[in-house]
Each structure stands twice: as structure tokens, then as C-alpha cells.
């Protein structure tokens, strides 16, 4: 619509006046444009060229040491009614938020270029994709948005065609932690971010748009915007099932998205395909199934921990055309982080490496790279209709109590499983062991509205004619009495996915327990593993006393979201508690041994 482009032009002009930008550049995404941006950043020192022989077209960016991560305490959801943001979000009244942040934007781009970045979240022709425009004064943001989204002229053409877009205004400001805010106005489809150049705060298409704003849109329009990977599992018969999975941080999300099957599985014909590693948008199709797209075009991954023995697919795609942020550098000018061979020469701040200064790479050091460079990438990620989801998986880091895998009894029970997921703290991290930090659907930092309404929205998909995915919970991190992990993890996790998909196809049974359906020990493949039977029994143990305490805590957690928590979810929690009590009274076996 011409009127929509006129509205966009007016917004750009008003913003240029407010920020007093020296010039305005409309981004097209062309190679010439990107080359000119890189050249300017190399000259200014904002980018550092890495070893061109080992890492062609790869660059290092060092951020301000006070600007290295998302700032959840400075991230606000600004709705007219406080209750709509919910207790899961920091809230500020829209008028107050606009006034506060607009005062910071006034004159902030003096001496800088204002970049207009039109982008599309999702394949450019997918009906579920949504467009946005980010105004920024950071060329680093422009280069990253080109990798992470479908950025440029095609997105602008879709905006003109559709007549709607999310407005995002960003400035690095002075990188002053006391003048830093990330404001979301979901009712206005608007984001304002000031004072940070870090990815999640500055790449507004990512968490800000694709989760906080999109989750609000999704509730209004009848779909789901989720913090989930999407992975395809192809069996030896050539059939591919797609799985969406949600994990809190440090639980192996990217590793699962890029999983390489164990040798025995590979030789038998199993393949794993990467659709996305972080965000999943799902909507019901005409066939009643949930169909999903990955709204991102690239990976903004954590570098430390990415190694040949943990995620070779991720490591292999980083040899060209990548941006590294806050990693170390070795003597040959190659990017370096803990877990890689060799030694660093410089740390993430550009200082000669000294262990006394901490790790060479910042623990939240990042890489940005096109998804198409991943060896397990699939063209299905570009499908306008998306991929059909056969299973949804929730997971957390639980050293005890939670079995390796269990299946929810039905959709409503699965929503309870997702709503109550989380991870236990350790003594090393907090000084207290076993403190539960729940992160519902791994969306606690990212849901753009009241969690009670969010749970109700999930429940609303259970309706006549729906062919919903089975829901599972996994826990790769259960430990034995010796403190060591019981399950090997990484590529071996395919063995657990195999059981899930056999359940989806109705080819294998399960053991009914009060917490859900567990595999019989004989049905979880351990061929080729040195895996004693007692370890598998321990992995699948259901401690009824422990689960009774867990169920009570889940009830208390749900109550914390107030009156908007749906009664159906409270009822599911009560039914879980009742099943545990009945099993305890009947003195049923506490191990799912088939």
C-alpha cells in the first residue's frame, strides 16, 4: 500500500529529526552495500579482519565490556493495563515509557548515519512470516540483521504489499548502563531500544520482535511464537518427522538442533535436518496439524562450548562468512574460545591473554552466520507452508527426580509439563543446591504478555478436529550417586528421539506412571553403548515422594500468576497430585522397568 510506505517515510523523517542524524541510508541488502559497511567498520576499528586463509570473510567485533548480554531488568513490556503484561514481565505505562526513552533518543545520532533496515521474519513468501523495519545507528546491527533475517528490498516490497510492519527504533547511545532500556509496546507493534549494541538488545528482529511482540500477535491471531528449535529426524524408511523443542539456557538446544547421529544410526540410514535452533512459529493447518516455520535466516550462537566433540556441525559452518563477537584470537589471527585446540594470544577485550583476567572468550561470546552454511540445513526451512510438527519436547537441567524422558498423557497435561519446566541450581552457582528456577516453555524472559493468558492460549489449541503433536519432557542431565551424568547426551540423544517418534507412529508401548508415560527399559535403544541395565533403571526411576513435593511446588508456582491462570491448568496440577497419592497408597513399583 502506498499509504503504508508514506507512513514509513514519515516515521523515518520524524526519527531523523528527533535523533538529529547526519544522514539516512535505506538498506537494500546488496553485496556492494554490505562490503561498503564492512570497509567502513574495518577503518574505524569496529570490525577486525580475521585470518583470511583459514577464515575468509570472517570478522571480529569487540563490544563495550559493560554491554555483553541481554538486560532483563531493563527490558519492559508497556501495555495500557499492567495486568496484561503480567507478573512475568517488567511493566511501564506506555506514555511514561515513550517519554523516558524518547528523551534519550533526542539528538543521539548526531555525527552518525541513521540506517533503515526493512526485514522479514521467516521465508519471504510464507503467509506466517511477519515484517518489520528497524531504524538503527549501528552498522554492526545492519550486518547482523542481514545474516539473521531476510533483509532489504524484498522485505520492503512485502511491507508495501501487506501494509503492516513492526516498528523498531534502536540506538547504541553512549553505551551507558544507566541510560539503557529495551521497551516493547505490543499494542502498537513497536520496539524502542536504547543504550546497548548487544545482539538480543539491538538486533530487534530476534527476541524483541520474533518472541515478545510476535507472542502478542500470535495470541490475537491464533498461532504460537515460541522459543524452540525445529529439527527433522529422517528414519531408514526415508520418512521425516519434525520436532519442536524448548530448553532454558545451557541445556543443549543448539546441539540438539544440529545433532549428528551415532555411527550405528548413520550406517542404518538415520539423518537429522536442522530447520532452526532458537525460534519457532506454529499455526494450525487445514489438516489440523501444527505447521512451523523458523522466522530466522541465521544463527546467533554462543561460541564457548562449541567444539568438535560437542557440535561439529556448528563448528564446521564457522570457517567463512561469519561475524564473531567477544571471542579471543590466537597468534594466527583465528577466532578462539575455550574448548578449541591451541592457545589464545588475545582475550575478548583485545588484551594479551592472561588467565588472571578470566577466560579468553567472554562466556556469552557469539557467532553470527547464515543458516545455509550448516551441513545439516534443509531446504524445508524455506518452505512457505512450513513443516508439520509431530512432537513437542520440553526439557530442563535436573540432576535428580526427573526421568530421562516421559510423555504427557494428553495436550492439557503437556501444557502443565511445559508450564512447570525448569532447572535446579547448583552450589557452585548459588550457594544452595536444588533451588528450582522455573522457566515456562523456556519463555520466561520472552513472553510479551501475562503468563496466565499465555497458558490459556496454549490450551485453546485443543479443540475438535485438531491433530496436535504429542508432548514429551526430557532431562539429559540426571546424575548418579557419584555425581556423574547417567546419560551420555549429544548425538546419543537420537536414541530418545527414536522412542518418541515410535510413540508418535504407534509402534511402541509405554509404561504408565503418575507423571506420564515412560519407555520400558527394553524399548530405549542402547545398542553400541556400554550401558548397564541398572543405569537405565536409575534414569527412568519415578520417586513418588519427590514428585509429590514437586507437584505441590508446581501448584504454588501457578498460583503466583494470579486469577488469569486458567482453571484447567490448576485442575491438571490437582490431577497430577491425586495420581501420585493414589500410586503411593497402592505401593506401586517406583521404577518403569516394563
C-alpha positions as CSV (number, residue, x, y, z in Angstrom):
1,X,0.0,0.0,0.0
2,X,1.4,3.4,-1.0
3,X,-0.1,4.8,2.2
4,X,1.9,2.4,4.3
5,X,5.2,3.4,2.6
6,X,4.1,7.0,3.2
7,X,3.6,6.2,6.8
8,X,7.0,4.5,6.9
9,X,8.7,7.5,5.3
10,X,7.0,9.9,7.7
11,X,8.3,7.8,10.7
12,X,11.8,7.8,9.3
13,X,11.7,11.6,8.8
14,X,10.4,12.2,12.3
15,X,13.0,9.9,13.8
16,X,15.8,11.6,11.8
17,X,14.7,14.9,13.2
18,X,14.4,13.6,16.8
19,X,17.8,11.9,16.7
20,X,19.5,14.6,14.6
21,X,21.2,12.0,12.4
22,X,23.7,13.3,9.9
23,X,22.4,11.2,7.1
24,X,19.8,8.5,6.3
25,X,20.6,5.2,4.5
26,X,17.8,2.8,3.3
27,X,19.3,-0.7,3.4
28,X,18.8,-2.9,0.3
29,X,20.9,-5.9,1.5
30,X,23.0,-5.8,-1.7
31,X,26.6,-7.2,-1.6
32,X,28.0,-3.8,-2.6
33,X,26.2,-2.2,0.4
34,X,27.5,-4.8,2.8
35,X,31.0,-4.6,1.5
36,X,31.0,-0.8,2.0
37,X,29.7,-1.2,5.5
38,X,32.4,-3.7,6.4
39,X,35.1,-1.5,4.9
40,X,33.9,1.5,7.0
41,X,33.9,-0.6,10.2
42,X,37.3,-2.0,9.5
43,X,38.6,1.5,9.1
44,X,37.0,2.7,12.3
45,X,38.1,-0.4,14.2
46,X,34.6,-1.6,14.9
47,X,35.5,-4.8,13.0
48,X,38.8,-6.6,12.9
49,X,39.6,-8.9,10.0
50,X,40.4,-12.5,10.9
51,X,42.8,-14.8,9.2
52,X,41.7,-14.6,5.5
53,X,43.2,-18.0,4.7
54,X,41.6,-20.0,7.4
55,X,38.5,-17.9,7.9
56,X,37.7,-16.0,4.7
57,X,35.3,-13.1,5.1
58,X,35.2,-13.5,8.9
59,X,35.4,-10.6,11.3
60,X,35.7,-9.9,15.0
61,X,33.7,-7.3,16.9
62,X,34.5,-6.4,20.4
63,X,31.6,-4.8,22.4
64,X,31.9,-2.5,25.3
65,X,32.8,-4.6,28.4
66,X,29.6,-3.3,30.1
67,X,27.4,-4.4,27.2
68,X,27.8,-8.2,26.7
69,X,24.4,-9.7,27.4
70,X,20.6,-9.2,27.4
71,X,19.5,-6.9,30.3
72,X,16.3,-8.4,31.5
73,X,15.9,-6.0,34.4
74,X,15.9,-3.1,31.9
75,X,13.5,-4.8,29.5
76,X,9.9,-3.7,29.7
77,X,6.5,-4.7,28.3
78,X,4.5,-1.5,28.1
79,X,0.8,-2.3,27.9
80,X,-2.1,0.1,28.7
81,X,-3.1,-2.3,31.6
82,X,-0.4,-3.6,33.9
83,X,-2.2,-6.9,34.2
84,X,-1.9,-7.6,30.5
85,X,1.9,-7.6,30.8
86,X,1.6,-9.9,33.8
87,X,3.9,-10.7,36.8
88,X,6.3,-12.4,34.4
89,X,7.3,-9.1,32.8
90,X,8.7,-5.7,34.0
91,X,5.9,-3.2,33.2
92,X,5.9,0.5,32.5
93,X,2.9,2.6,31.4
94,X,3.2,3.4,27.6
95,X,3.1,7.2,28.0
96,X,5.8,7.1,30.6
97,X,8.0,4.7,28.6
98,X,7.7,6.7,25.4
99,X,8.6,9.9,27.3
100,X,11.6,8.3,29.1
101,X,13.1,6.7,26.0
102,X,12.3,9.4,23.5
103,X,14.2,11.8,25.8
104,X,17.2,9.6,25.4
105,X,16.8,9.4,21.6
106,X,16.8,13.2,21.3
107,X,20.0,14.2,19.5
108,X,21.6,10.7,20.0
109,X,22.6,10.2,16.3
110,X,24.5,13.5,15.8
111,X,27.5,12.6,13.7
112,X,26.1,9.2,12.8
113,X,24.2,7.6,9.9
114,X,20.6,6.5,10.5
115,X,20.1,3.1,8.8
116,X,16.6,2.0,7.8
117,X,16.5,-1.8,7.9
118,X,13.4,-3.5,6.3
119,X,13.3,-7.2,7.2
120,X,11.1,-10.2,7.0
121,X,11.0,-12.8,9.8
122,X,10.5,-16.1,8.0
123,X,10.6,-17.1,4.4
124,X,9.7,-14.1,2.2
125,X,6.7,-15.8,0.7
126,X,5.4,-17.6,3.8
127,X,2.0,-16.5,5.0
128,X,3.0,-16.8,8.6
129,X,6.1,-14.6,8.1
130,X,5.9,-11.1,9.6
131,X,7.8,-8.0,8.5
132,X,9.5,-5.2,10.5
133,X,11.6,-2.1,10.0
134,X,14.5,-1.4,12.4
135,X,15.9,2.1,12.5
136,X,19.5,1.9,14.0
137,X,22.7,3.9,14.1
138,X,24.8,0.7,14.3
139,X,26.4,-0.7,11.2
140,X,27.1,-3.8,13.3
141,X,23.4,-4.3,13.7
142,X,22.9,-3.9,9.9
143,X,25.5,-6.6,9.1
144,X,23.9,-9.0,11.7
145,X,20.4,-8.4,10.6
146,X,21.4,-9.2,7.0
147,X,22.5,-12.7,8.3
148,X,19.7,-13.2,10.8
149,X,16.7,-12.1,8.7
150,X,15.5,-11.7,5.1
151,X,16.7,-8.1,5.0
152,X,16.4,-5.5,2.2
153,X,14.4,-4.8,-0.9
154,X,12.3,-8.0,-0.9
155,X,11.1,-7.3,2.6
156,X,10.3,-3.7,1.8
157,X,8.2,-4.9,-1.2
158,X,6.3,-7.2,1.1
159,X,5.6,-4.4,3.5
160,X,4.3,-2.3,0.7
161,X,2.1,-5.3,-0.4
162,X,0.8,-6.2,3.1
163,X,0.5,-2.7,4.6
164,X,1.8,-3.7,8.1
165,X,5.1,-4.0,9.9
166,X,6.6,-3.9,13.4
167,X,8.4,-0.6,14.1
168,X,11.8,-0.9,15.9
169,X,13.9,2.1,16.9
170,X,17.4,1.4,18.2
171,X,20.5,3.5,19.1
172,X,23.6,2.4,20.8
173,X,23.5,5.8,22.6
174,X,26.6,6.2,24.8
175,X,26.6,2.6,25.9
176,X,25.9,3.9,29.4
177,X,24.4,1.1,31.6
178,X,22.4,3.8,33.5
179,X,20.9,5.0,30.2
180,X,19.8,1.7,28.8
181,X,16.3,0.5,28.1
182,X,14.6,-2.1,25.9
183,X,10.9,-1.1,25.7
184,X,8.2,-3.2,24.0
185,X,4.7,-1.7,23.1
186,X,2.8,-4.8,21.8
187,X,-0.5,-2.9,21.3
188,X,1.4,-0.6,19.0
189,X,3.6,-3.2,17.4
190,X,6.6,-1.0,18.4
191,X,10.0,-1.6,20.0
192,X,12.4,1.1,21.3
193,X,15.9,0.0,22.4
194,X,18.5,2.5,23.7
195,X,22.0,2.2,25.0
196,X,23.1,-1.3,24.0
197,X,24.8,-2.8,21.0
198,X,24.5,-6.4,22.2
199,X,22.6,-8.8,19.9
200,X,19.4,-9.6,21.9
201,X,19.1,-5.9,22.8
202,X,20.0,-4.4,19.4
203,X,19.0,-7.0,16.8
204,X,15.4,-6.1,17.2
205,X,14.1,-8.8,14.8
206,X,15.3,-11.5,17.2
207,X,14.0,-11.8,20.7
208,X,12.2,-8.4,20.7
209,X,10.1,-9.0,17.6
210,X,10.2,-12.7,17.0
211,X,9.2,-13.6,20.6
212,X,7.9,-10.6,22.7
213,X,5.9,-8.8,20.0
214,X,5.2,-11.9,18.0
215,X,3.8,-13.8,21.0
216,X,1.3,-11.0,21.4
217,X,0.4,-11.1,17.7
218,X,0.2,-14.9,17.9
219,X,-2.4,-14.8,20.7
220,X,-4.5,-12.4,18.8
221,X,-4.3,-14.3,15.5
222,X,-4.4,-17.9,16.7
223,X,-0.8,-19.1,16.4
224,X,2.2,-19.7,18.6
225,X,5.5,-17.8,18.7
226,X,7.9,-20.0,20.8
227,X,11.5,-20.2,22.0
228,X,12.0,-23.5,20.3
229,X,14.4,-25.3,18.0
230,X,13.0,-27.2,15.0
231,X,14.7,-30.4,13.9
232,X,13.8,-33.0,11.3
233,X,14.5,-36.7,12.0
234,X,14.6,-39.0,8.9
235,X,14.4,-42.7,9.6
236,X,15.8,-45.5,7.5
237,X,12.5,-45.7,5.6
238,X,13.0,-42.2,4.3
239,X,10.2,-40.7,6.5
240,X,10.9,-37.4,8.2
241,X,9.3,-36.2,11.4
242,X,9.8,-32.7,12.6
243,X,10.2,-32.0,16.3
244,X,10.0,-28.6,18.1
245,X,11.8,-28.4,21.4
246,X,12.1,-25.8,24.2
247,X,15.0,-25.7,26.6
248,X,16.3,-23.0,29.0
249,X,19.8,-21.7,28.5
250,X,22.7,-24.2,29.0
251,X,20.6,-27.2,28.2
252,X,21.9,-28.2,24.8
253,X,19.4,-26.5,22.4
254,X,21.7,-25.8,19.5
255,X,23.4,-29.2,20.0
256,X,20.1,-30.9,19.5
257,X,19.1,-28.8,16.5
258,X,22.4,-29.8,14.8
259,X,22.6,-33.4,16.2
260,X,24.8,-35.9,14.3
261,X,23.5,-39.4,14.7
262,X,25.7,-42.0,16.3
263,X,27.7,-44.1,13.9
264,X,25.4,-47.1,14.1
265,X,22.4,-45.0,13.4
266,X,24.2,-43.2,10.5
267,X,25.1,-46.5,8.9
268,X,21.4,-47.7,9.2
269,X,20.2,-44.6,7.3
270,X,19.2,-42.2,10.0
271,X,19.6,-38.5,9.2
272,X,19.0,-35.3,11.1
273,X,18.0,-32.0,9.5
274,X,18.3,-28.5,11.0
275,X,15.3,-26.2,10.4
276,X,16.1,-23.8,13.3
277,X,17.9,-23.6,16.6
278,X,16.1,-20.9,18.5
279,X,12.7,-19.7,17.5
280,X,9.6,-21.5,16.1
281,X,6.3,-20.0,14.9
282,X,3.5,-22.6,14.6
283,X,-0.1,-22.4,13.3
284,X,-2.8,-25.0,12.8
285,X,-3.0,-26.1,9.2
286,X,-6.1,-27.2,7.2
287,X,-5.3,-30.8,8.1
288,X,-5.5,-30.0,11.9
289,X,-1.7,-30.4,12.5
290,X,0.6,-27.7,13.7
291,X,2.8,-26.3,10.9
292,X,6.0,-24.4,11.8
293,X,8.5,-22.0,10.3
294,X,11.8,-20.8,11.6
295,X,11.5,-17.0,11.4
296,X,15.3,-16.5,11.4
297,X,17.7,-16.9,8.5
298,X,20.8,-17.4,10.6
299,X,22.3,-18.5,13.9
300,X,23.4,-16.1,16.7
301,X,25.0,-18.8,18.8
302,X,27.1,-19.0,21.9
303,X,30.7,-19.7,20.9
304,X,32.2,-21.1,24.1
305,X,31.3,-24.8,24.3
306,X,31.0,-25.1,20.5
307,X,33.7,-27.7,19.7
308,X,34.4,-30.8,17.5
309,X,33.3,-33.1,20.3
310,X,30.1,-31.2,21.2
311,X,28.7,-29.7,18.0
312,X,30.9,-30.4,14.9
313,X,28.1,-29.1,12.6
314,X,28.2,-25.7,14.3
315,X,32.0,-25.6,14.3
316,X,32.3,-26.5,10.6
317,X,30.0,-23.8,9.4
318,X,32.1,-21.0,11.1
319,X,35.1,-21.2,8.7
320,X,33.8,-18.5,6.4
321,X,31.4,-15.5,6.1
322,X,30.8,-15.2,9.9
323,X,30.9,-12.4,12.5
324,X,32.4,-13.2,15.9
325,X,31.6,-11.1,18.9
326,X,33.8,-11.1,22.1
327,X,35.8,-14.2,21.3
328,X,39.6,-14.5,21.8
329,X,42.1,-14.6,19.0
330,X,45.1,-16.9,18.6
331,X,48.6,-15.9,17.2
332,X,47.5,-16.7,13.7
333,X,44.5,-14.3,13.8
334,X,41.9,-17.1,14.1
335,X,38.9,-16.9,16.4
336,X,39.5,-18.8,19.7
337,X,37.4,-19.8,22.7
338,X,37.6,-22.3,25.5
339,X,37.0,-25.8,24.1
340,X,39.1,-25.2,20.9
341,X,42.6,-26.6,20.5
342,X,45.6,-24.4,20.8
343,X,46.2,-21.3,22.9
344,X,44.8,-17.7,22.7
345,X,47.0,-14.8,22.1
346,X,44.5,-12.0,22.8
347,X,41.4,-12.1,25.0
348,X,37.9,-10.8,24.2
349,X,38.9,-7.3,25.2
350,X,42.0,-7.3,22.9
351,X,44.4,-7.7,25.8
352,X,47.3,-10.2,25.8
353,X,45.8,-13.3,27.2
354,X,46.3,-13.7,30.9
355,X,44.4,-16.4,32.8
356,X,44.3,-13.9,35.8
357,X,41.9,-11.8,33.7
358,X,39.4,-14.7,33.2
359,X,38.6,-16.7,30.1
360,X,39.9,-15.6,26.8
361,X,36.4,-15.5,25.3
362,X,33.6,-13.9,27.2
363,X,31.2,-16.7,28.4
364,X,28.5,-15.1,26.3
365,X,30.7,-14.6,23.2
366,X,28.7,-15.1,20.0
367,X,28.9,-16.1,16.3
368,X,26.5,-14.9,13.6
369,X,26.3,-16.9,10.4
370,X,23.8,-17.8,7.7
371,X,21.8,-21.0,8.5
372,X,22.5,-22.2,4.9
373,X,26.2,-22.8,5.9
374,X,25.2,-25.6,8.3
375,X,25.8,-29.1,6.9
376,X,22.5,-30.4,8.3
377,X,20.5,-27.4,7.0
378,X,17.4,-28.4,5.0
379,X,15.6,-26.6,2.2
380,X,12.4,-27.4,4.2
381,X,13.4,-24.3,6.2
382,X,12.5,-22.2,3.2
383,X,9.1,-23.8,2.7
384,X,6.3,-21.2,2.6
385,X,3.9,-23.7,4.3
386,X,6.4,-24.7,7.0
387,X,6.9,-28.2,8.3
388,X,4.4,-30.3,10.2
389,X,5.3,-30.9,13.8
390,X,5.0,-34.5,15.1
391,X,6.2,-33.9,18.7
392,X,6.9,-31.0,21.1
393,X,9.7,-31.5,23.6
394,X,10.3,-29.6,26.8
395,X,13.4,-30.0,28.8
396,X,15.4,-28.7,31.7
397,X,18.6,-29.3,33.7
398,X,17.6,-31.5,36.6
399,X,20.3,-33.6,38.4
400,X,17.7,-35.6,40.2
401,X,14.0,-36.5,40.2
402,X,13.0,-36.0,36.6
403,X,13.4,-39.1,34.3
404,X,15.4,-39.2,31.1
405,X,12.1,-38.9,29.1
406,X,8.4,-39.2,29.6
407,X,5.3,-38.5,27.5
408,X,2.4,-36.3,28.6
409,X,-0.9,-38.0,28.9
410,X,-2.6,-35.5,26.6
411,X,-2.4,-31.9,25.4
412,X,-3.6,-30.3,28.7
413,X,-1.2,-32.4,30.7
414,X,1.6,-31.4,28.2
415,X,0.8,-27.7,28.8
416,X,1.3,-28.3,32.5
417,X,4.6,-30.1,31.8
418,X,5.8,-27.1,29.7
419,X,4.5,-24.5,32.2
420,X,6.3,-26.2,35.1
421,X,9.6,-26.9,33.4
422,X,12.9,-25.5,34.8
423,X,16.3,-26.2,36.1
424,X,17.8,-26.7,39.5
425,X,20.7,-24.5,40.7
426,X,24.0,-25.9,42.0
427,X,26.1,-25.0,44.9
428,X,28.8,-23.6,42.6
429,X,26.4,-21.2,41.1
430,X,24.3,-20.0,44.0
431,X,25.5,-21.5,47.3
432,X,22.3,-23.5,47.6
433,X,21.6,-26.9,45.9
434,X,18.3,-27.9,44.4
435,X,16.6,-24.5,44.1
436,X,14.1,-24.7,41.3
437,X,14.0,-21.9,38.8
438,X,11.1,-22.5,36.6
439,X,11.1,-21.2,33.1
440,X,7.7,-22.0,31.5
441,X,8.2,-23.2,27.9
442,X,11.6,-21.5,28.1
443,X,9.7,-18.3,27.6
444,X,10.0,-16.5,30.9
445,X,12.3,-13.7,29.5
446,X,10.5,-13.6,26.2
447,X,6.7,-13.9,26.5
448,X,5.2,-10.5,25.7
449,X,2.1,-10.8,27.9
450,X,0.7,-12.3,31.0
451,X,1.8,-15.9,31.5
452,X,-1.7,-16.9,32.7
453,X,-3.2,-15.7,29.4
454,X,-0.3,-17.5,27.6
455,X,-1.1,-20.8,29.3
456,X,-4.8,-20.3,28.3
457,X,-3.7,-19.7,24.7
458,X,-1.8,-22.9,24.6
459,X,-4.8,-24.8,26.0
460,X,-7.1,-23.2,23.3
461,X,-5.5,-25.3,20.6
462,X,-7.1,-28.5,22.0
463,X,-10.3,-28.4,20.0
464,X,-12.4,-30.8,17.8
465,X,-10.5,-31.7,14.6
466,X,-7.1,-30.8,16.0
467,X,-4.3,-33.3,15.4
468,X,-1.9,-32.0,17.9
469,X,1.6,-33.2,18.4
470,X,2.4,-35.5,21.3
471,X,4.2,-33.6,24.1
472,X,7.3,-35.0,25.9
473,X,9.7,-33.9,28.6
474,X,13.4,-34.8,28.5
475,X,16.2,-34.5,31.1
476,X,19.7,-35.2,29.7
477,X,21.3,-34.1,33.0
478,X,20.2,-36.6,35.6
479,X,23.2,-37.7,37.8
480,X,24.0,-40.8,39.7
481,X,25.2,-41.1,43.3
482,X,28.8,-40.5,42.1
483,X,27.7,-37.0,40.8
484,X,28.3,-38.0,37.1
485,X,25.8,-37.8,34.4
486,X,23.9,-41.0,33.8
487,X,23.2,-40.3,30.1
488,X,25.9,-39.6,27.5
489,X,23.9,-36.9,25.7
490,X,24.9,-35.2,22.5
491,X,24.4,-37.4,19.4
492,X,23.2,-40.3,21.7
493,X,20.0,-38.2,22.3
494,X,18.8,-39.5,19.0
495,X,18.0,-42.8,20.8
496,X,15.5,-40.9,22.9
497,X,14.0,-39.2,19.9
498,X,13.7,-42.6,18.2
499,X,11.4,-43.7,21.1
500,X,9.4,-40.5,20.9
501,X,8.8,-40.9,17.2
502,X,7.9,-44.6,17.6
503,X,5.3,-43.4,20.1
504,X,4.0,-40.8,17.5
505,X,3.7,-43.6,15.0
506,X,2.1,-46.0,17.5
507,X,4.8,-48.6,17.0
508,X,5.9,-49.0,20.7
509,X,4.2,-49.1,24.0
510,X,4.9,-47.2,27.2
511,X,4.7,-47.7,31.0
512,X,2.0,-45.7,32.7
513,X,3.1,-43.8,35.8
514,X,1.5,-40.9,37.7
515,X,3.8,-38.3,36.0
516,X,3.2,-39.6,32.4
517,X,4.2,-42.4,30.0
518,X,7.7,-43.7,30.2
519,X,9.6,-46.1,28.0
520,X,10.1,-49.7,29.1
521,X,13.9,-50.2,29.6
522,X,14.0,-52.6,26.7
523,X,12.4,-50.1,24.3
524,X,15.1,-47.4,24.6
525,X,17.9,-48.4,22.3
526,X,21.3,-48.8,23.9
527,X,23.0,-50.9,21.1
528,X,26.6,-49.9,20.8
529,X,26.7,-48.2,24.2
530,X,28.3,-49.6,27.3
531,X,25.2,-49.1,29.3
532,X,24.4,-51.4,32.3
533,X,20.7,-52.1,32.9
534,X,20.9,-50.6,36.4
535,X,21.8,-47.2,35.0
536,X,18.8,-47.2,32.7
537,X,16.6,-48.2,35.6
538,X,18.0,-45.2,37.6
539,X,17.4,-42.9,34.6
540,X,13.8,-43.9,34.5
541,X,13.1,-44.0,38.2
542,X,10.0,-42.2,39.4
543,X,10.4,-41.2,43.1
544,X,6.8,-40.7,44.2
545,X,7.7,-38.8,47.4
546,X,9.9,-36.4,45.5
547,X,7.2,-36.0,42.8
548,X,4.6,-35.2,45.4
549,X,6.7,-32.3,46.7
550,X,7.3,-31.3,43.1
551,X,3.6,-31.2,42.3
552,X,2.9,-29.1,45.4
553,X,5.6,-26.6,44.2
554,X,4.1,-26.5,40.7
555,X,0.7,-25.6,42.3
556,X,2.4,-22.7,44.2
557,X,4.2,-21.5,41.1
558,X,0.9,-21.4,39.0
559,X,-0.9,-19.6,41.8
560,X,1.8,-16.8,41.5
561,X,0.3,-15.7,38.2
562,X,-3.0,-14.9,39.8
563,X,-6.5,-15.0,38.6
564,X,-5.6,-15.3,34.9
565,X,-4.1,-18.7,35.3
566,X,-6.7,-21.0,33.7
567,X,-8.7,-23.3,35.9
568,X,-8.0,-26.1,33.6
569,X,-4.3,-25.9,34.4
570,X,-5.0,-25.8,38.1
571,X,-7.1,-28.9,37.6
572,X,-4.3,-30.7,35.8
573,X,-1.9,-30.0,38.7
574,X,-4.5,-31.4,41.1
575,X,-5.0,-34.5,39.0
576,X,-1.2,-35.0,39.0
577,X,-1.1,-34.8,42.8
578,X,-4.1,-37.2,43.0
579,X,-2.4,-39.7,40.7
580,X,0.8,-39.6,42.9
581,X,-1.2,-40.0,46.1
582,X,-3.1,-43.0,44.6
583,X,0.1,-44.6,43.5
584,X,1.7,-44.1,46.9
585,X,-1.2,-45.6,48.7
586,X,-1.3,-48.6,46.4
587,X,2.5,-49.0,46.8
588,X,3.0,-49.4,43.1
589,X,6.5,-50.0,41.7
590,X,8.6,-46.8,41.5
591,X,10.7,-47.8,38.5
592,X,9.3,-48.0,34.9
593,X,11.0,-51.3,34.0
594,X,8.4,-52.7,31.6
